[in-house]
């Protein structure tokens, strides 16, 4: 079976989840004693998604510190920050128009 890739948007302020997200990114909030993202990675891996790109906001360090490169979970994690997205020409803020994308 061919391995798949996924892009997960991990930005935003998460204001509706406060006070849980005052110092913790949404994907790091514990669910059954593990970060939510760890459950998501398990589900993706089960469906042969092994290359995961995280489009992250300001909390990239906490995510990177916990998950590293993803090898402990059996996947490859890549972090894409807004600065990197701007450099390669990927729009990370709206409005999105088809001419923004390179094919």
C-alpha positions as CSV (number, residue, x, y, z in Angstrom):
1,X,0.0,0.0,0.0
2,X,1.3,3.5,-0.9
3,X,2.1,5.7,2.1
4,X,0.1,9.0,2.3
5,X,1.0,12.5,3.4
6,X,-1.1,14.9,5.5
7,X,-1.0,18.6,6.3
8,X,-2.4,19.6,9.6
9,X,-3.1,23.3,10.4
10,X,-2.0,23.9,14.0
11,X,-2.4,27.6,14.2
12,X,-4.9,29.9,15.9
13,X,-5.4,31.3,19.3
14,X,-7.8,28.6,20.6
15,X,-9.8,31.2,22.5
16,X,-12.8,28.9,22.9
17,X,-10.7,26.4,24.7
18,X,-9.4,28.8,27.3
19,X,-8.2,28.4,30.0
20,X,-6.9,25.1,28.8
21,X,-5.0,26.8,26.0
22,X,-3.5,29.7,27.9
23,X,0.0,28.1,27.9
24,X,-0.7,24.9,25.8
25,X,-1.3,24.5,22.1
26,X,-4.6,22.8,21.2
27,X,-3.0,19.7,19.9
28,X,-1.0,19.3,23.2
29,X,-4.1,19.3,25.5
30,X,-4.2,15.9,27.2
31,X,-6.9,13.4,26.3
32,X,-6.8,10.1,28.2
33,X,-3.3,11.1,29.6
34,X,-1.8,11.7,26.1
35,X,-1.7,14.8,24.0
36,X,-4.6,15.0,21.5
37,X,-2.1,15.0,18.6
38,X,-0.7,11.7,19.7
39,X,-4.1,10.1,19.3
40,X,-4.4,11.8,15.9
41,X,-1.0,10.5,14.7
42,X,-2.0,6.9,15.8
43,X,-5.2,7.2,13.7
44,X,-3.3,8.6,10.7
45,X,-0.6,5.9,10.9
46,X,-3.3,3.2,11.1
47,X,-4.5,4.5,7.7
48,X,-1.0,4.6,6.2
49,X,-0.3,8.3,6.6
50,X,3.4,8.4,7.5
51,X,4.5,11.8,6.4
52,X,2.8,14.7,8.4
53,X,3.4,18.4,7.9
54,X,2.4,20.7,10.7
55,X,1.5,24.3,9.7
56,X,2.3,25.8,13.1
57,X,1.8,29.1,14.7
58,X,3.5,30.5,17.7
59,X,3.6,27.3,19.8
60,X,5.9,25.3,17.6
61,X,8.6,24.8,20.2
62,X,6.3,22.9,22.6
63,X,5.2,20.6,19.9
64,X,8.7,20.1,18.6
65,X,10.0,19.4,22.1
66,X,7.5,16.7,22.7
67,X,7.2,15.0,19.3
68,X,10.6,15.7,17.8
69,X,10.8,14.3,14.3
70,X,8.0,11.8,14.9
71,X,10.3,8.8,14.7
72,X,9.1,7.6,18.2
73,X,5.6,7.4,16.8
74,X,6.7,5.8,13.5
75,X,6.0,8.8,11.3
76,X,7.9,11.7,9.9
77,X,6.9,15.1,11.2
78,X,7.8,18.3,9.5
79,X,7.1,21.7,10.9
80,X,6.1,24.6,8.6
81,X,6.1,28.0,10.1
82,X,4.5,31.1,8.7
83,X,8.0,32.5,7.8
84,X,8.8,29.3,5.9
85,X,5.4,29.4,4.1
86,X,6.0,32.9,3.0
87,X,9.4,32.0,1.7
88,X,8.1,29.2,-0.5
89,X,5.0,31.1,-1.6
90,X,2.3,29.3,0.2
91,X,-0.5,31.7,1.5
92,X,-1.2,31.2,5.2
93,X,-3.7,34.0,5.5
94,X,-6.9,34.6,3.5
95,X,-8.5,35.4,1.3
96,X,-7.3,32.4,-0.7
97,X,-7.5,32.7,-4.5
98,X,-6.5,30.0,-7.0
99,X,-3.8,32.2,-8.4
100,X,-1.9,32.0,-5.1
101,X,-1.1,28.4,-5.6
102,X,1.7,27.0,-7.7
103,X,1.0,23.9,-9.7
